[in-house]
Amino acid sequence: MVKRFSVIFFWGMVFATPFFAQDPQFSQFYANPLYLGSAFTGATEENRIVMNYRNQWPAIPGVFTTYSFSFDKYFHNFNSGVGFLALYDVAGSGHLSNLNLGLLYSYNIQVTEDIYVRPGIQVKYTQLSLDFYRLIFNDQLSPGGNTPPTEQPPFDNVGDIDAETSVLAYTDKYWFGTSVDHLLRPKQSLYGDAGQLPVKVSVYGGAQVIRKGRLLKPIEESLSLAFLFKSQGSFKQLDMGLYWYKSPLMFGFWYRGFPLFREVKGYLDRDAMVILVGYKNKQIHVGYSYDFTISRLVMSTGGSHEISFMYEFKTTQYKKRKIHAIPCPEF
């Protein structure tokens, strides 16, 4: 019963106050590279299919579930990558959903013998939808029946056009990039007012501090340190962690939060610790991660589960050439 009223209170707050939404997130953000930034489009030997699933806070009924699918291809003769990204996020008993369908492009530039830069861009259609009749409001539960009814929004869904751009610089051991999403501030209000999605800025990077492998052979063992910082509206988040790869297994550990910013508004000092286990061969990468909630919601959420699947394949036989792979992990 407590959980039921918690969900009712949550949706009541959504309709009673201005709506400031943040984007869905993935703990395995490198396992969803096109969602992280359009600069990753075509960052593969030729073709890549990626599928992701995230169930956040399963102990609270019907909260956050996110699905993602992408396909991208690298054209060697043009140093270019093109791709398609579909993301569907649904929250709450009213199935408040967000659908994104995007087309992406990136171009690979060799700056020096060791340094490469990949700028990218994405244009997408976004749609926010709500099944109003699935919601339960306080006027339906009041014993006296005298609570004013909740006003139904005039629209079941609202669609708009959006854009994102990013740039990634890398060598064979280091990478650093940034992405700016929601450049066109798409509408997010079902009441027809001026509610718009805030711009999201992401900064990410890392280094391979240990790498073992024979000459001209795939890496057999590596240790990578990485971070991801995101800012959207008044919300800010930092993920810090490491990946250890020992062919064919990958293990990872992450901390989400700002340990030294406990008293600073907008900075969450602790949110979750993430553990990851993955399997990787030349074509297939499969990963599973679990978020342990360490904030004040520790006893209420049930953590978060996430699964990723990546399949890389070739359809064209090219002359043998050196592939300048981005050193960041695939999970």
Long-range contacts (C-beta under 8 A, 24 or more apart in sequence): 3-59, 3-60, 3-61, 4-61, 6-60, 6-300, 7-60, 7-61, 7-62, 7-63, 7-92, 7-93, 8-136, 8-137, 8-138, 8-141, 10-92, 11-92, 11-93, 11-94, 11-135, 11-137, 12-137, 12-138, 14-96, 15-150, 18-195, 19-188, 19-189, 19-195, 20-198, 20-233, 20-234, 21-98, 21-188, 21-197, 21-198, 22-198, 22-200, 22-232, 22-233, 22-235, 23-181, 23-200, 23-232, 24-54, 24-64, 24-66, 24-87, 24-89, 24-98, 25-54, 25-230, 25-237, 26-52, 26-54, 26-66, 26-68, 26-306, 26-308, 27-54, 27-239, 27-254, 27-256, 27-272, 27-274, 27-276, 27-289, 27-291, 27-304, 27-306, 28-52, 28-276, 28-287, 28-289, 28-306, 28-308, 28-331, 29-204, 29-228, 29-239, 30-226, 30-328, 30-329, 30-330, 30-331, 31-285, 31-287, 31-308, 31-310, 31-330, 31-331, 32-68, 32-70, 32-308, 33-70, 34-70, 34-72, 34-83, 34-85, 34-102, 34-104, 34-122, 35-68, 35-70, 35-85, 35-87, 36-179, 36-202, 36-204, 36-228, 37-120, 37-164, 37-166, 37-168, 37-177, 37-178, 37-179, 37-202, 37-204, 38-83, 38-104, 38-105, 38-106, 38-120, 38-121, 38-122, 38-164, 38-165, 38-166, 38-179, 39-106, 39-118, 39-119, 39-120, 39-166, 39-167, 39-168, 39-177, 39-179, 40-72, 40-106, 40-118, 40-120, 40-166, 40-168, 40-326, 41-72, 41-81, 41-82, 41-83, 41-104, 41-105, 41-106, 41-120, 42-72, 42-73, 42-74, 42-75, 42-80, 42-81, 42-82, 42-83, 42-106, 42-108, 43-72, 43-74, 43-81, 43-106, 43-118, 43-325, 43-326, 44-72, 44-74, 44-81, 44-312, 45-74, 45-312, 45-314, 45-323, 46-73, 46-74, 46-76, 46-312, 46-313, 46-314, 46-315, 46-316, 47-71, 47-72, 47-73, 47-74, 47-312, 47-313, 47-314, 47-315, 48-72, 48-73, 48-310, 48-311, 48-312, 49-310, 49-311, 50-308, 50-309, 50-310, 50-311, 51-308, 51-309, 51-310, 52-306, 52-307, 52-308, 52-309, 53-306, 53-307, 53-308, 54-304, 54-305, 54-306, 54-307, 55-304, 55-305, 55-306, 56-291, 56-301, 56-304, 57-293, 57-297, 57-300, 57-301, 57-302, 57-303, 57-304, 58-301, 58-302, 58-303, 58-304, 58-305, 59-300, 59-301, 59-302, 60-300, 60-301, 60-302, 61-93, 62-91, 62-92, 62-93, 63-91, 63-92, 64-89, 64-90, 64-91, 65-89, 65-90, 65-91, 66-90, 72-104, 76-318, 76-321, 79-107, 79-108, 79-109, 80-105, 80-106, 80-107, 80-108, 81-105, 81-106, 81-107, 81-108, 81-120, 85-122, 85-124, 92-135, 93-134, 93-135, 93-136, 94-130, 94-131, 94-132, 94-134, 94-135, 95-129, 95-130, 95-131, 95-134, 96-128, 96-129, 96-130, 97-128, 97-129, 97-130, 98-126, 98-127, 98-128, 98-129, 99-126, 99-127, 99-129, 100-124, 100-125, 100-126, 100-162, 101-125, 102-164, 108-324, 110-324, 111-169, 114-171, 114-172, 115-169, 115-170, 115-171, 116-169, 116-170, 116-171, 116-324, 117-167, 117-168, 117-169, 118-167, 118-168, 118-169, 118-170, 119-165, 119-166, 119-167, 120-165, 120-166, 120-167, 120-168, 121-163, 121-164, 121-165, 121-166, 122-163, 122-164, 122-165, 123-161, 123-162, 123-163, 124-161, 124-162, 124-163, 124-164, 125-159, 125-160, 125-161, 125-162, 126-159, 126-160, 126-161, 126-162, 126-186, 126-197, 127-157, 127-158, 127-159, 127-160, 128-157, 128-158, 128-159, 128-188, 128-190, 129-156, 129-157, 130-156, 130-157, 130-190, 131-156, 132-156, 153-190, 153-191, 154-190, 154-191, 154-192, 155-190, 155-191, 155-192, 156-190, 157-190, 158-187, 158-188, 158-189, 158-190, 160-184, 160-186, 160-187, 161-186, 162-186, 162-197, 166-202, 168-326, 170-326, 170-327, 170-328, 171-327, 172-324, 172-325, 172-327, 173-207, 173-208, 173-211, 173-327, 174-205, 174-206, 174-207, 174-208, 174-327, 175-205, 175-206, 175-207, 175-326, 175-327, 175-328, 176-204, 176-205, 177-203, 177-204, 177-205, 178-202, 178-203, 178-204, 179-204, 198-232, 198-233, 199-232, 200-230, 200-231, 200-232, 201-230, 201-231, 201-232, 202-228, 202-229, 202-230, 202-231, 203-228, 203-229, 204-228, 204-229, 206-327, 206-328, 207-327, 208-327, 218-247, 218-282, 219-245, 219-247, 220-246, 220-247, 221-245, 221-246, 221-247, 224-327, 224-328, 224-329, 226-328, 226-329, 234-265, 234-266, 235-266, 236-266, 236-267, 236-268, 237-268, 237-271, 239-274, 241-274, 243-276, 243-329, 243-331, 245-280, 245-329, 247-280, 248-279, 248-280, 248-281, 249-277, 249-278, 249-279, 249-280, 250-276, 250-277, 250-278, 250-279, 250-280, 250-287, 250-329, 250-330, 250-331, 251-276, 251-277, 251-278, 252-276, 252-277, 252-278, 252-289, 252-329, 252-331, 256-291, 257-294, 257-295, 268-295, 270-294, 270-295, 271-295, 272-303, 272-304, 276-331, 278-308, 278-330, 278-331, 280-330, 282-312, 283-311, 283-312, 283-313, 284-309, 284-310, 284-311, 284-312, 285-309, 285-310, 285-311, 285-330, 285-331, 286-310, 287-330, 287-331, 289-331
